[in-house]
Amino acid sequence: HDFLMIDPDYYILSCYVKEKVKNVPGYPDGTNVIYSYLQEVKKGKVVWDWKSIDYPELYDLIETEATHTANDFANEKVNAPDIVHFNAMRLDGEGNLICSFRHLDSILCLDRTKQKDQIKWKLSGKGDEFGLTELQKTSGQHYVTVDGNEYMVFDNNNRDKQTEIRTYVLDLKNKKAKLVRSFGFNNKFSQACGSVQSLGKSLYVIGWGWATTDNECMSVIDASTGKKLMKVTLGNPKNITYRCVYYE
């Protein structure tokens, strides 16, 4: 779902793994799950990794707005539920890995200097540590970027069926968050995928992912005026884009 290249022979990659686990409360005989697995690889060797199943406290944080099967630990509807659904990562200024987990409605900060107790904080979702109100929280979000203490998210907003771009300023020392910018467009809803990239001066490139209301897949927006400077549409509204990125 995402890949970060630090150097040509140094990178962080992601994958999903199916496994039977026995640390889900109420299922002592085990249950099949699909978990998120991150690996940091340097010169062909894994120097750090993170598995979502190593943190059973995350099971209680699963939301079902995006999918009703994410917490199907009885394996009744699906053979193995996608329990947290990692979809994006970025490095912050201290080298921590900032990750988006769609089925937790949450952004997690992972400490790359540790092999255990790697979760430093959680933003949004049931486990939010920054005092966000329910309306300030994301819902089924996709994609996250980091610029200093600003964290920008493409919030699919499955809760309200109104996709928004949200920017939070975090006070990590005092565990406080402020939603400083939030904008969307009338009748514009992307139920999955999508991305946002700031070009500076209120300009944003937005990839609309799985847009449900039209076949517009990418827009360049001036958020200060709400003016759409460019758009790309697909001939088949059933087609989707995973991510749109601007390069110079």
CORZI-V488467 format. One record per residue. PHI is phi in degrees with one decimal (NA if undefined). Layout:
PHI + PHI
This chain:
NA + -156.4 + -155.0 + -119.8 + -98.2 + -89.9 + -141.2 + -53.5 + -119.9 + -149.8 + -155.8 + -121.9 + -129.4 + -129.5 + -158.5 + -114.4 + -130.0 + -92.4 + -156.7 + -92.4 + -117.8 + -123.4 + -111.3 + -88.5 + -55.5 + 92.5 + -130.6 + -64.4 + -85.1 + 102.5 + -148.5 + -78.6 + -140.4 + -110.4 + -114.4 + -91.8 + -131.1 + -112.8 + -131.0 + -102.9 + -119.1 + -125.3 + 51.4 + 82.6 + -115.6 + -75.8 + -103.4 + -162.7 + -149.8 + -147.0 + -121.0 + -64.4 + -72.5 + -76.0 + -126.0 + -59.9 + -63.4 + -71.1 + -58.4 + -76.8 + -99.3 + -66.2 + -100.4 + -120.0 + -66.0 + -76.9 + -151.6 + -87.7 + -111.0 + -62.7 + -113.5 + -81.7 + -70.2 + -78.0 + 55.4 + -89.2 + -93.9 + -135.1 + -65.7 + -153.5 + -72.6 + -82.3 + -75.5 + -119.9 + 54.8 + -62.6 + -143.4 + -165.0 + -150.6 + -146.3 + -93.9 + -90.3 + -66.9 + -100.5 + 88.0 + -72.7 + -98.4 + -97.2 + -125.0 + -101.5 + -123.8 + -60.5 + -82.2 + -105.4 + 52.7 + -142.8 + -107.3 + -113.9 + -104.0 + -110.0 + -87.5 + -82.4 + -93.9 + -119.5 + -101.2 + -136.6 + 49.7 + -88.4 + -82.7 + -87.7 + -162.1 + -129.7 + -114.1 + 77.5 + 75.9 + -63.7 + -96.2 + -52.2 + -110.4 + -117.5 + 74.9 + -70.2 + -76.4 + -60.8 + -74.1 + -83.3 + -78.2 + -82.6 + -144.9 + 66.7 + -65.5 + -141.2 + 83.4 + -147.4 + -127.7 + -129.5 + -140.0 + 66.0 + -98.5 + -101.5 + -123.1 + -107.1 + -130.4 + -84.6 + -95.4 + -57.3 + 58.3 + -61.7 + -62.1 + -107.6 + 57.5 + -145.3 + -68.1 + -138.1 + -100.0 + -121.1 + -123.5 + -112.4 + -105.7 + -107.1 + -102.3 + -68.7 + -63.4 + -102.1 + 52.0 + -124.6 + -131.7 + -127.2 + -81.1 + -94.6 + -145.5 + -155.0 + -147.2 + -148.0 + -137.6 + -55.3 + 58.9 + -119.0 + -137.2 + -111.8 + -78.3 + -160.9 + 61.0 + 102.8 + -161.8 + -146.0 + -139.1 + -85.8 + -103.7 + 84.5 + 52.0 + 68.1 + -96.4 + -135.2 + -98.8 + -119.2 + -97.5 + -86.7 + 58.2 + -92.1 + -71.4 + -104.8 + -105.3 + -161.3 + -108.9 + -78.0 + -104.3 + -150.5 + -139.0 + -112.9 + -121.3 + -96.3 + -67.6 + -70.6 + -116.3 + 79.0 + -80.0 + -92.8 + -88.6 + -162.7 + -150.2 + -126.8 + -119.9 + -103.7 + -65.9 + -107.6 + -63.5 + -81.1 + -74.3 + -131.9 + -113.4 + -76.5 + -159.1 + -123.9 + -131.8 + -93.2 + -126.7 + -93.3
